[in-house]
Each structure stands twice: as structure tokens, then as C-alpha cells.
Amino acid sequence: MNFNVGKCKVLTITRKRNPINFPYRVHGNELSSCKVEKDLGLLVSSDLKWGPHILKSVAKANKMLGLLKRLCFEITNTQVRRTLYMTLVRSQLTYGCEVWCPGSRQLSLKIEGVQRRATLWILKKNRGELSYVERLRRLNLIPLVYDREQKDLVFYYKCKNNMIDIDVEQYVETTSTRTRAGTSQLLRPQACKTTTFQSSYFVRIVNLWNYVCKTAPSNSFNTLSSFKTYLHKTYLTILTYLVRTH
């Protein structure tokens, strides 16, 4: 395979402030270096922090939401507006979130802010008429922070059941114990020295997966469909509780 030199760049992933720069060449041409580069739709940075990708995704989602507001102002059907949001806006905020899940509250709030504004547009409500939680309940949606947790759990379920070609045993340690799901393999927490590692997928999934194993009925794990159904009902129940307490 011949590589297109013009499309090749060097991205050095390191925590060092002054990394050693080595000149890489392809066909005699030296490759340019970069701090951030897109790979499969995700912006990967040299420090493995996802701020640049999240901010760009939020900007794209906001632009698309603004476009919908300008072009679809005559659409009054709530379900149609919800579908437009889910297809064109929310998809920008959830693609690849198993990889780039925000590690800070500030970034998480920026992502959630898009959906807050979108629910006002979908329901044709002014700010202050309905709480954000009530708007979500009416639209059968959940906060994006819950949606990311749900996607994390589904991804691990697929890995664990060989639906995705990833050997999870290389990344997590398991320990057998009795739970509501029977004799389950709970995940052993990992020691983390950096905040970047703490927010990585195979670290943050530990507590989520262990909680589900301890609380979910055993039949929830029978199929991917039953597992997704359990998660969907569980998060909607949490949302209903939030409505009642607010």
C-alpha cells in the first residue's frame, strides 16, 4: 500500500512537556507534526484529553440546532421535531462517547446545554415554563450524562459477550461473587495515578458494571435486547424520581 504523504502526520502522545521530536519520513519526505488530529471522526490530542473534540462537537451541534430553528419553524408536530433533533443534533453529541466521555463537570455541562435548548425548541416552550427534567420526561428522553453511562454499559456487554472483537480481560480484572444475576464476574477497581486515566473507559466502567450486576434481575443479561430494555427502564425511573422531587 502506498501512503499519501500529504495526508500523513506525526502525533506524539506523551505527558512530557518537552518530548523528543524525531523526523519521520515517507518516500524521502519529512512528515509534519501536529498536536491534534482527527481519526475516525474523533479529534485525538497529544495529551489524550478530549476537550478539543468535545468543544468542536458542541459547536457543530449548536450550529445544526440553529439551522433547524431557522428552517423548520413551520413544523409544529412535536414528534417530527424530536426526530430531527435526535438525527441531526444529538448524534453529534453521542458519536464515539465511549472513547471521549468528558472528565470534567464543565465540559459535561456544555454538552448538556445543547439538549436543554433543544427540548425548549421541540416543545415550543419558553425558558422557565417547564423544568428541564419535566421536558425530558414529556419527550421520553434522558440526560446526556445518563445516555453516556447507558452506552458505556452496552459497549461492555457487547465486549463481554464477544459481539465486539475486544479481549476485555486485557484491560480489566474480574472476581466471581454472588449477585442478583447469579454468580457474576464483578470488575476489580484499578489504581489510577492520573486524571486522564481515571476518566478512561475501562476504569470508569468498573463501578457502573458492578452496580448493574448487583441490582439487575438475572434475566436482564440473557440477551442484548433485554439488557438495553432494563437500562432504558432504569434510567427513566431515575428521571421520574427527579420529576417528583423537584
Residue, then its C-alpha position, 0 to 999 in steps of 0.5 A: m500500500n502506498f501512503n499519501v504523504g500529504k495526508c500523513k502526520v506525526l502525533t506524539i502522545t506523551r505527558k512530557r512537556n518537552p518530548i523528543n521530536f524525531p523526523y519521520r519520513v515517507h518516500g524521502n519526505e519529512l512528515s509534519s507534526c501536529k498536536v491534534e488530529k482527527d481519526l475516525g471522526l474523533l479529534v485525538s490530542s497529544d495529551l489524550k484529553w478530549g476537550p478539543h473534540i468535545l468543544k468542536s462537537v458542541a459547536k457543530a451541534n449548536k450550529m445544526l440546532g440553529l439551522l433547524k430553528r431557522l428552517c423548520f419553524e413551520i413544523t409544529n408536530t412535536q414528534v417530527r421535531r424530536t426526530l430531527y433533533m435526535t438525527l441531526v443534533r444529538s448524534q453529534l453529541t453521542y458519536g464515539c462517547e465511549v472513547w471521549c466521555p468528558g472528565s470534567r463537570q464543565l465540559s459535561l455541562k456544555i454538552e448538556g446545554v445543547q439538549r436543554r435548548a433543544t427540548l425548549w425548541i421541540l416543545k415550543k416552550n419558553r425558558g422557565e415554563l417547564s423544568y428541564v427534567e419535566r421536558l425530558r420526561r414529556l419527550n421520553l428522553i434522558p440526560l446526556v450524562y445518563d445516555r453516556e453511562q447507558k452506552d458505556l454499559v452496552f459497549y461492555y456487554k457487547c465486549k463481554n459477550n464477544m459481539i465486539d472483537i475486544d479481549v476485555e480481560q486485557y484491560v480489566e480484572t474480574t472476581s466471581t461473587r454472588t449477585r442478583a444475576g447469579t454468580s457474576q464476574l464483578l470488575r476489580p477497581q484499578a489504581c489510577k495515578t492520573t486524571t486522564f486515566q481515571s476518566s478512561y473507559f475501562v476504569r470508569i466502567v468498573n463501578l457502573w458494571n458492578y452496580v448493574c450486576k448487583t441490582a439487575p434481575s438475572n434475566s436482564f443479561n440473557t440477551l442484548s435486547s433485554f439488557k438495553t430494555y432494563l437500562h432504558k427502564t432504569y434510567l427513566t425511573i431515575l428521571t421520574y424520581l427527579v420529576r417528583t422531587h423537584 
